[in-house]
């Protein structure tokens, strides 16, 4: 299975969420294997996938600009700050992407259990994936601005 095949259910789920919830199309710009621990952007939602099935981490890492667009779309109002409501929207974004991918992966070795996401904000953050896991990254673009979905599972 190629890296692109592996991450495709997560990308399709993200595209579905952005089209449905925000009426915004996403463009899938590239796929790569992450070699370091640096977060892609200053806001990341992180979710463990449990110990049963495919254990690992799911991450959505995005800029403040995209976070505010997500918050505005989910809340149905203009957003000017990264307040608690917007942080909860970013966590829910990861929940929705994970849920969509989980449904697509049912019956495969990559089926996983969901956990509660944690949203972290800061510059130069590091997210440590298990050394035995491959971290596949899909870079997506919303209005030309990039963000990523990372999937780290043993394959």
Backbone torsions as a table, in degrees:
resi	resn	phi	psi	omega
1	UNK	NA	129.0	178.9
2	UNK	-76.1	164.7	176.9
3	UNK	-59.6	-39.6	-179.3
4	UNK	-65.8	-41.8	177.1
5	UNK	-63.1	-40.5	-178.0
6	UNK	-62.3	-42.3	-174.1
7	UNK	-92.0	-9.4	-177.0
8	UNK	-51.4	-45.0	-179.9
9	UNK	-60.1	-32.1	179.1
10	UNK	-74.2	-38.7	177.5
11	UNK	-66.2	-45.7	179.4
12	UNK	-61.9	-38.8	177.5
13	UNK	-64.8	-42.7	178.2
14	UNK	-62.7	-44.0	179.0
15	UNK	-60.9	-40.1	178.7
16	UNK	-64.4	-44.0	179.6
17	UNK	-62.0	-46.8	-177.7
18	UNK	-67.8	-36.0	177.9
19	UNK	-69.9	-44.1	-176.5
20	UNK	-74.3	-50.0	-172.4
21	UNK	-84.6	-30.7	-173.5
22	UNK	-118.2	-4.0	-175.7
23	UNK	52.5	38.0	-178.5
24	UNK	-126.6	125.3	175.8
25	UNK	-77.9	147.4	174.7
26	UNK	-108.2	145.7	174.6
27	UNK	-111.2	130.3	177.4
28	UNK	-87.3	111.4	-172.7
29	UNK	-95.0	-35.6	178.0
30	UNK	-167.7	165.9	177.6
31	UNK	-131.8	139.4	178.0
32	UNK	-155.0	164.6	174.8
33	UNK	-94.2	126.5	-178.2
34	UNK	-75.2	133.0	-176.8
35	UNK	-108.4	-9.5	-179.3
36	UNK	-128.5	-172.0	-177.1
37	UNK	-110.0	2.3	-176.6
38	UNK	-68.9	135.0	174.3
39	UNK	-69.0	145.2	-177.5
40	UNK	-66.5	-38.1	-176.6
41	UNK	-142.8	-179.8	-172.3
42	UNK	-78.7	-8.6	178.6
43	UNK	-126.3	125.7	179.5
44	UNK	-135.8	137.0	169.7
45	UNK	-104.6	131.0	-175.4
46	UNK	-125.4	136.2	179.8
47	UNK	-138.4	128.2	170.5
48	UNK	-77.5	152.1	-179.0
49	UNK	-105.6	17.7	173.2
50	UNK	82.7	176.9	-177.5
51	UNK	-99.3	-13.1	177.6
52	UNK	-97.0	145.2	-179.1
53	UNK	73.6	-137.9	-177.8
54	UNK	-88.3	99.4	179.9
55	UNK	-82.9	141.8	178.6
56	UNK	170.5	-151.9	-179.8
57	UNK	-131.0	144.5	169.5
58	UNK	-118.7	138.0	-178.0
59	UNK	-138.5	137.9	165.9
60	UNK	-117.5	124.8	-177.7
61	UNK	-125.0	123.0	-173.1
62	UNK	-146.5	166.0	-178.8
63	UNK	-81.3	167.5	176.1
64	UNK	-61.0	-37.8	179.8
65	UNK	-60.2	-48.3	179.9
66	UNK	-68.9	-38.0	178.7
67	UNK	-58.8	-41.8	179.2
68	UNK	-67.3	-36.2	176.7
69	UNK	-65.6	-41.2	177.3
70	UNK	-62.9	-47.5	178.8
71	UNK	-58.9	-45.6	179.9
72	UNK	-61.8	-42.6	180.0
73	UNK	-66.8	-42.8	-178.9
74	UNK	-71.8	-38.3	-175.5
75	UNK	-88.2	-16.4	179.6
76	UNK	72.0	30.8	179.2
77	UNK	-155.4	163.4	177.2
78	UNK	-64.9	144.2	-179.7
79	UNK	-126.1	129.1	179.5
80	UNK	-115.6	-18.3	-178.0
81	UNK	-126.3	158.3	172.7
82	UNK	-88.5	68.6	-178.5
83	UNK	-84.4	-176.9	-177.3
84	UNK	-59.9	-36.8	178.9
85	UNK	-61.8	-43.2	-179.9
86	UNK	-67.0	-41.1	177.1
87	UNK	-59.2	-41.9	177.9
88	UNK	-64.9	-34.7	176.6
89	UNK	-64.4	-38.2	179.4
90	UNK	-67.4	-40.8	174.4
91	UNK	-61.3	-41.9	179.0
92	UNK	-67.6	-34.2	174.9
93	UNK	-57.2	-48.2	178.6
94	UNK	-64.1	-40.3	176.6
95	UNK	-56.0	-45.2	-177.3
96	UNK	-68.9	-40.1	177.1
97	UNK	-64.6	-46.0	-179.5
98	UNK	-63.2	-42.3	179.3
99	UNK	-63.1	-41.9	178.1
100	UNK	-64.4	-42.3	179.2
101	UNK	-68.7	-39.5	179.9
102	UNK	-58.3	-43.3	179.1
103	UNK	-61.5	-38.8	179.8
104	UNK	-71.0	-25.7	-175.1
105	UNK	-96.9	2.1	179.3
106	UNK	-58.4	135.1	179.9
107	UNK	85.3	2.5	177.6
108	UNK	-110.9	167.1	176.3
109	UNK	-65.6	-11.4	-176.9
110	UNK	-99.2	8.4	175.2
111	UNK	-63.0	139.9	-174.6
112	UNK	-140.6	164.1	174.0
113	UNK	-96.5	146.0	178.8
114	UNK	-87.7	150.0	170.8
115	UNK	-126.8	-177.6	-179.6
116	UNK	-84.8	129.6	-179.6
117	UNK	-74.8	153.5	173.2
118	UNK	-117.2	134.9	178.8
119	UNK	-106.9	127.2	179.6
120	UNK	-123.2	144.2	-177.8
121	UNK	-130.8	132.5	177.1
122	UNK	163.2	159.8	178.5
123	UNK	-89.0	149.1	176.5
124	UNK	58.1	35.2	176.5
125	UNK	-73.3	157.0	174.3
126	UNK	-124.2	136.4	176.5
127	UNK	-120.0	112.6	-174.9
128	UNK	-91.5	117.5	174.4
129	UNK	-92.8	153.9	178.8
130	UNK	-59.8	137.6	-179.3
131	UNK	-59.9	-27.0	-179.1
132	UNK	-80.9	-4.9	-178.1
133	UNK	-103.9	142.5	172.5
134	UNK	-86.7	129.2	177.7
135	UNK	-101.2	106.2	179.3
136	UNK	-95.9	133.3	-175.6
137	UNK	-118.3	131.5	170.4
138	UNK	-108.0	119.5	174.4
139	UNK	-91.5	126.8	-178.9
140	UNK	-118.9	163.5	178.3
141	UNK	-133.1	133.3	173.4
142	UNK	-115.5	117.0	-176.4
143	UNK	52.3	37.3	177.8
144	UNK	82.9	-6.6	-179.8
145	UNK	-97.3	128.6	-175.1
146	UNK	-81.9	151.1	166.7
147	UNK	-151.1	170.0	-175.1
148	UNK	-130.7	155.5	166.4
149	UNK	-117.7	123.6	179.2
150	UNK	-112.2	137.6	176.8
151	UNK	-128.2	119.7	-177.8
152	UNK	-120.6	106.4	178.8
153	UNK	-144.8	152.9	175.4
154	UNK	-73.0	131.4	-179.0
155	UNK	-122.1	NA	NA
